[in-house]
Amino acid sequence: MPRPTSGDPPVVRATPAELAERAAGLARSGARRILGITGAPGAGKSTLCAALLGSLGEQAALVGMDGFHFADVELRRLQRRDRKGAPDTFDVDGYVALLTRLRTPPAVPVYAPVFDRALEEPIGSAVPVAPATPLVLTEGNYLLLEEHGWSAVRACLDEVWYLDVPPGVREQRLLRRRRSYGHEAEAAEDWVRRVDGRNARTVEPSRSRADLVVHLDVPEAPGNGVPG
């Protein structure tokens, strides 16, 4: 649940293994807990979540905010395809409804969508969350945003960690990511500057609403591996 708003959140430098220990404490609490991982594009959210899942195994499941992207056909209808990834290009109500279901797990698995980066489209009912799974991880840019209906997300989360990374590092990661998907250099630079950069400026002020600000101590992935 939201922490008190007085003062800045604590800041830590930690390895994925150290953060996994903290997450394991939530998983051992005896009830379903939801941990949010947020930050600007390219901050390393996907990298951290993969490490947490690797450490926690069946104790955790990952439900990504990106699974609630509007499909391209709807973005074209809304004339927002060129701003895909902006706060108003997601089914926020659907995301909140899923998080609400996950907080009190039913006797059957709950299925969540996933975003396929190769297709650049969401795929429904792709991730099962078993009733006995004690910890649900959810990651995305806008978990702490207050506009466009996103304020309802925070009340669904027990803790939110904000990954803080220098802008230059994030931009280089994002450029490598776009190039790894086959985008030409000029198109990749334009997208990172015009879309990802604008989204980052939207996300950064939400840092103060996190429970923990994390400087992730992890080496850059070799080749085209890009922290997300």
Contacts in CASP RR format, 6 or more apart in sequence:
PFRMAT RR
TARGET T0000
AUTHOR 0000-0000-0000
METHOD contacts of the structure
MODEL  1
MPRPTSGDPPVVRATPAELAERAAGLARSGARRILGITGAPGAGKSTLCA
ALLGSLGEQAALVGMDGFHFADVELRRLQRRDRKGAPDTFDVDGYVALLT
RLRTPPAVPVYAPVFDRALEEPIGSAVPVAPATPLVLTEGNYLLLEEHGW
SAVRACLDEVWYLDVPPGVREQRLLRRRRSYGHEAEAAEDWVRRVDGRNA
RTVEPSRSRADLVVHLDVPEAPGNGVPG
1 155 0 8 1.000
1 157 0 8 1.000
1 158 0 8 1.000
2 154 0 8 1.000
2 155 0 8 1.000
2 209 0 8 1.000
3 9 0 8 1.000
3 211 0 8 1.000
5 209 0 8 1.000
7 208 0 8 1.000
8 208 0 8 1.000
8 213 0 8 1.000
9 162 0 8 1.000
9 207 0 8 1.000
9 208 0 8 1.000
9 209 0 8 1.000
9 210 0 8 1.000
9 211 0 8 1.000
9 212 0 8 1.000
9 213 0 8 1.000
10 212 0 8 1.000
10 213 0 8 1.000
11 164 0 8 1.000
11 212 0 8 1.000
11 213 0 8 1.000
11 214 0 8 1.000
11 215 0 8 1.000
12 212 0 8 1.000
12 213 0 8 1.000
12 214 0 8 1.000
12 215 0 8 1.000
13 214 0 8 1.000
13 215 0 8 1.000
13 217 0 8 1.000
14 22 0 8 1.000
14 214 0 8 1.000
14 215 0 8 1.000
14 216 0 8 1.000
14 217 0 8 1.000
15 216 0 8 1.000
15 217 0 8 1.000
15 218 0 8 1.000
16 47 0 8 1.000
16 48 0 8 1.000
16 51 0 8 1.000
16 52 0 8 1.000
16 55 0 8 1.000
16 216 0 8 1.000
16 218 0 8 1.000
17 51 0 8 1.000
17 55 0 8 1.000
19 48 0 8 1.000
19 51 0 8 1.000
19 52 0 8 1.000
19 161 0 8 1.000
19 214 0 8 1.000
19 216 0 8 1.000
20 51 0 8 1.000
20 52 0 8 1.000
20 54 0 8 1.000
20 55 0 8 1.000
20 56 0 8 1.000
23 35 0 8 1.000
23 52 0 8 1.000
23 55 0 8 1.000
23 56 0 8 1.000
23 60 0 8 1.000
23 135 0 8 1.000
23 137 0 8 1.000
24 55 0 8 1.000
24 56 0 8 1.000
24 59 0 8 1.000
26 33 0 8 1.000
26 35 0 8 1.000
26 134 0 8 1.000
26 135 0 8 1.000
26 158 0 8 1.000
26 159 0 8 1.000
27 33 0 8 1.000
27 56 0 8 1.000
27 59 0 8 1.000
27 60 0 8 1.000
27 134 0 8 1.000
27 135 0 8 1.000
28 134 0 8 1.000
29 134 0 8 1.000
30 134 0 8 1.000
31 134 0 8 1.000
32 102 0 8 1.000
32 103 0 8 1.000
32 104 0 8 1.000
32 105 0 8 1.000
32 133 0 8 1.000
32 134 0 8 1.000
32 135 0 8 1.000
32 136 0 8 1.000
33 134 0 8 1.000
33 135 0 8 1.000
33 136 0 8 1.000
33 158 0 8 1.000
33 159 0 8 1.000
34 99 0 8 1.000
34 102 0 8 1.000
34 103 0 8 1.000
34 135 0 8 1.000
34 136 0 8 1.000
34 137 0 8 1.000
34 138 0 8 1.000
34 156 0 8 1.000
34 157 0 8 1.000
34 158 0 8 1.000
35 135 0 8 1.000
35 136 0 8 1.000
35 137 0 8 1.000
35 138 0 8 1.000
35 157 0 8 1.000
35 158 0 8 1.000
35 159 0 8 1.000
35 160 0 8 1.000
35 161 0 8 1.000
36 137 0 8 1.000
36 138 0 8 1.000
36 139 0 8 1.000
36 140 0 8 1.000
36 143 0 8 1.000
36 157 0 8 1.000
36 159 0 8 1.000
36 160 0 8 1.000
36 161 0 8 1.000
37 45 0 8 1.000
37 48 0 8 1.000
37 49 0 8 1.000
37 137 0 8 1.000
37 138 0 8 1.000
37 139 0 8 1.000
37 140 0 8 1.000
37 143 0 8 1.000
37 160 0 8 1.000
37 161 0 8 1.000
37 163 0 8 1.000
38 45 0 8 1.000
38 139 0 8 1.000
38 140 0 8 1.000
38 141 0 8 1.000
38 142 0 8 1.000
38 143 0 8 1.000
38 144 0 8 1.000
38 160 0 8 1.000
38 161 0 8 1.000
38 162 0 8 1.000
38 163 0 8 1.000
38 203 0 8 1.000
38 206 0 8 1.000
38 210 0 8 1.000
39 45 0 8 1.000
39 140 0 8 1.000
39 141 0 8 1.000
39 162 0 8 1.000
39 163 0 8 1.000
39 164 0 8 1.000
39 203 0 8 1.000
39 206 0 8 1.000
39 207 0 8 1.000
40 141 0 8 1.000
40 165 0 8 1.000
40 167 0 8 1.000
40 170 0 8 1.000
40 197 0 8 1.000
40 199 0 8 1.000
40 200 0 8 1.000
40 203 0 8 1.000
40 204 0 8 1.000
41 141 0 8 1.000
41 170 0 8 1.000
41 174 0 8 1.000
41 196 0 8 1.000
41 197 0 8 1.000
41 199 0 8 1.000
41 200 0 8 1.000
41 203 0 8 1.000
41 228 0 8 1.000
42 165 0 8 1.000
42 170 0 8 1.000
42 173 0 8 1.000
42 174 0 8 1.000
42 177 0 8 1.000
42 196 0 8 1.000
42 226 0 8 1.000
42 227 0 8 1.000
42 228 0 8 1.000
43 163 0 8 1.000
43 164 0 8 1.000
43 165 0 8 1.000
43 170 0 8 1.000
43 227 0 8 1.000
43 228 0 8 1.000
44 163 0 8 1.000
44 165 0 8 1.000
44 173 0 8 1.000
44 216 0 8 1.000
44 227 0 8 1.000
44 228 0 8 1.000
45 139 0 8 1.000
45 140 0 8 1.000
45 163 0 8 1.000
45 227 0 8 1.000
45 228 0 8 1.000
46 139 0 8 1.000
46 227 0 8 1.000
46 228 0 8 1.000
47 216 0 8 1.000
47 218 0 8 1.000
47 221 0 8 1.000
47 227 0 8 1.000
47 228 0 8 1.000
48 139 0 8 1.000
48 163 0 8 1.000
48 214 0 8 1.000
48 216 0 8 1.000
48 218 0 8 1.000
49 62 0 8 1.000
49 137 0 8 1.000
49 139 0 8 1.000
51 218 0 8 1.000
52 60 0 8 1.000
52 137 0 8 1.000
53 60 0 8 1.000
53 61 0 8 1.000
53 62 0 8 1.000
53 137 0 8 1.000
56 135 0 8 1.000
58 133 0 8 1.000
59 133 0 8 1.000
59 134 0 8 1.000
59 135 0 8 1.000
60 133 0 8 1.000
60 134 0 8 1.000
60 135 0 8 1.000
60 136 0 8 1.000
60 137 0 8 1.000
61 127 0 8 1.000
61 128 0 8 1.000
61 129 0 8 1.000
61 130 0 8 1.000
61 133 0 8 1.000
61 135 0 8 1.000
61 136 0 8 1.000
61 137 0 8 1.000
62 127 0 8 1.000
62 136 0 8 1.000
62 137 0 8 1.000
62 138 0 8 1.000
62 139 0 8 1.000
63 98 0 8 1.000
63 99 0 8 1.000
63 102 0 8 1.000
63 112 0 8 1.000
63 127 0 8 1.000
63 129 0 8 1.000
63 136 0 8 1.000
63 137 0 8 1.000
63 138 0 8 1.000
64 112 0 8 1.000
64 114 0 8 1.000
64 115 0 8 1.000
64 138 0 8 1.000
64 139 0 8 1.000
64 140 0 8 1.000
65 90 0 8 1.000
65 95 0 8 1.000
65 138 0 8 1.000
65 139 0 8 1.000
65 140 0 8 1.000
65 141 0 8 1.000
65 142 0 8 1.000
65 143 0 8 1.000
66 114 0 8 1.000
66 115 0 8 1.000
66 122 0 8 1.000
66 140 0 8 1.000
67 112 0 8 1.000
67 113 0 8 1.000
67 114 0 8 1.000
67 115 0 8 1.000
67 122 0 8 1.000
67 123 0 8 1.000
67 124 0 8 1.000
68 90 0 8 1.000
68 91 0 8 1.000
68 92 0 8 1.000
68 94 0 8 1.000
68 95 0 8 1.000
68 113 0 8 1.000
68 122 0 8 1.000
69 84 0 8 1.000
69 85 0 8 1.000
69 89 0 8 1.000
69 90 0 8 1.000
69 91 0 8 1.000
69 115 0 8 1.000
69 121 0 8 1.000
69 122 0 8 1.000
70 78 0 8 1.000
70 80 0 8 1.000
70 89 0 8 1.000
70 90 0 8 1.000
70 91 0 8 1.000
71 121 0 8 1.000
71 122 0 8 1.000
72 81 0 8 1.000
72 84 0 8 1.000
72 120 0 8 1.000
72 121 0 8 1.000
75 81 0 8 1.000
75 84 0 8 1.000
75 89 0 8 1.000
78 89 0 8 1.000
80 86 0 8 1.000
80 88 0 8 1.000
80 89 0 8 1.000
82 195 0 8 1.000
83 89 0 8 1.000
83 195 0 8 1.000
84 120 0 8 1.000
84 195 0 8 1.000
85 141 0 8 1.000
85 195 0 8 1.000
85 199 0 8 1.000
86 195 0 8 1.000
86 198 0 8 1.000
86 199 0 8 1.000
86 202 0 8 1.000
87 142 0 8 1.000
87 145 0 8 1.000
87 147 0 8 1.000
87 148 0 8 1.000
87 150 0 8 1.000
87 199 0 8 1.000
87 202 0 8 1.000
88 148 0 8 1.000
90 142 0 8 1.000
92 148 0 8 1.000
92 149 0 8 1.000
92 150 0 8 1.000
92 152 0 8 1.000
92 153 0 8 1.000
93 149 0 8 1.000
95 153 0 8 1.000
96 152 0 8 1.000
96 153 0 8 1.000
96 156 0 8 1.000
98 110 0 8 1.000
98 112 0 8 1.000
99 138 0 8 1.000
99 153 0 8 1.000
99 156 0 8 1.000
99 157 0 8 1.000
100 156 0 8 1.000
101 110 0 8 1.000
102 110 0 8 1.000
102 129 0 8 1.000
102 136 0 8 1.000
102 156 0 8 1.000
103 156 0 8 1.000
105 129 0 8 1.000
105 131 0 8 1.000
105 133 0 8 1.000
106 131 0 8 1.000
107 131 0 8 1.000
108 131 0 8 1.000
109 128 0 8 1.000
109 129 0 8 1.000
109 130 0 8 1.000
109 131 0 8 1.000
110 128 0 8 1.000
110 129 0 8 1.000
111 124 0 8 1.000
111 125 0 8 1.000
111 126 0 8 1.000
111 127 0 8 1.000
111 128 0 8 1.000
111 129 0 8 1.000
112 124 0 8 1.000
112 125 0 8 1.000
112 126 0 8 1.000
112 127 0 8 1.000
112 128 0 8 1.000
112 129 0 8 1.000
113 122 0 8 1.000
113 123 0 8 1.000
113 124 0 8 1.000
113 125 0 8 1.000
113 126 0 8 1.000
113 127 0 8 1.000
114 122 0 8 1.000
114 123 0 8 1.000
114 124 0 8 1.000
114 126 0 8 1.000
114 127 0 8 1.000
115 121 0 8 1.000
115 122 0 8 1.000
115 123 0 8 1.000
116 122 0 8 1.000
116 123 0 8 1.000
117 181 0 8 1.000
118 181 0 8 1.000
129 136 0 8 1.000
138 157 0 8 1.000
141 199 0 8 1.000
141 202 0 8 1.000
141 203 0 8 1.000
142 148 0 8 1.000
142 150 0 8 1.000
142 153 0 8 1.000
142 202 0 8 1.000
142 203 0 8 1.000
142 206 0 8 1.000
143 150 0 8 1.000
143 153 0 8 1.000
143 154 0 8 1.000
143 157 0 8 1.000
143 160 0 8 1.000
143 206 0 8 1.000
144 150 0 8 1.000
144 153 0 8 1.000
144 154 0 8 1.000
144 160 0 8 1.000
144 162 0 8 1.000
144 203 0 8 1.000
144 206 0 8 1.000
144 207 0 8 1.000
144 209 0 8 1.000
144 210 0 8 1.000
145 151 0 8 1.000
145 153 0 8 1.000
145 202 0 8 1.000
145 203 0 8 1.000
145 206 0 8 1.000
146 206 0 8 1.000
154 160 0 8 1.000
154 209 0 8 1.000
159 211 0 8 1.000
159 212 0 8 1.000
160 209 0 8 1.000
160 210 0 8 1.000
160 211 0 8 1.000
160 212 0 8 1.000
161 210 0 8 1.000
161 211 0 8 1.000
161 212 0 8 1.000
161 213 0 8 1.000
161 214 0 8 1.000
162 206 0 8 1.000
162 207 0 8 1.000
162 210 0 8 1.000
162 212 0 8 1.000
162 213 0 8 1.000
162 214 0 8 1.000
163 214 0 8 1.000
163 216 0 8 1.000
164 207 0 8 1.000
164 213 0 8 1.000
164 214 0 8 1.000
164 215 0 8 1.000
165 215 0 8 1.000
165 216 0 8 1.000
167 200 0 8 1.000
170 200 0 8 1.000
171 192 0 8 1.000
171 196 0 8 1.000
171 197 0 8 1.000
173 220 0 8 1.000
173 226 0 8 1.000
173 227 0 8 1.000
173 228 0 8 1.000
174 192 0 8 1.000
174 196 0 8 1.000
174 226 0 8 1.000
175 188 0 8 1.000
175 189 0 8 1.000
175 192 0 8 1.000
176 223 0 8 1.000
176 224 0 8 1.000
176 225 0 8 1.000
176 226 0 8 1.000
177 226 0 8 1.000
177 228 0 8 1.000
178 187 0 8 1.000
178 188 0 8 1.000
178 191 0 8 1.000
178 192 0 8 1.000
179 185 0 8 1.000
179 188 0 8 1.000
179 224 0 8 1.000
180 224 0 8 1.000
180 225 0 8 1.000
180 226 0 8 1.000
183 191 0 8 1.000
207 213 0 8 1.000
218 227 0 8 1.000
220 227 0 8 1.000
221 227 0 8 1.000
END
